[in-house]
Amino acid sequence: VVLSGEHLVLLWQDFASGQESRECMWTTVVEGLVEAPCSIVLTFYTALLTSATSGQPPSALFFASGLASLANITVCSTKLHFYGGDPGWADWLLVAATQKFPAAAAQTISFIVFAFAMRPVPTTVADLQRHSSCFLVF
């Protein structure tokens, strides 16, 4: 886990001025388009592996984390879509709901399924530990 206080400092400065700075917007976009997709892929991949070995469905916490990441990806990609413009809320919601959310969901789900399909499916915890080595995929 990498913690950076830069984003909080930028938010505090923007709160004082009342306007979102360009630096804060780009920091938010990077966080939403780099960290959030990695988070959702690793979270759901872990949920799939845990579910495959335990025979239990993933907990609701996995799904809550995934939905929060999808929401973050959607908001950030929509902000980037309208960068430099001033869209109304209706246009913003329309793009987010019809373009950005479906694209984010499809891409992250395909990454998760691809990662899960590229390794032997574990059936027991011992099997999962035995198969925890790296599998290079080109």
PyMOL commands that set and color helices and strands:
alter all, ss='L'
color gray80, all
select helices_A, chain A and resi 6-17+22-54+60-81+89-117+125-130
alter helices_A, ss='H'
color red, helices_A
deselect
rebuild
show_as cartoon
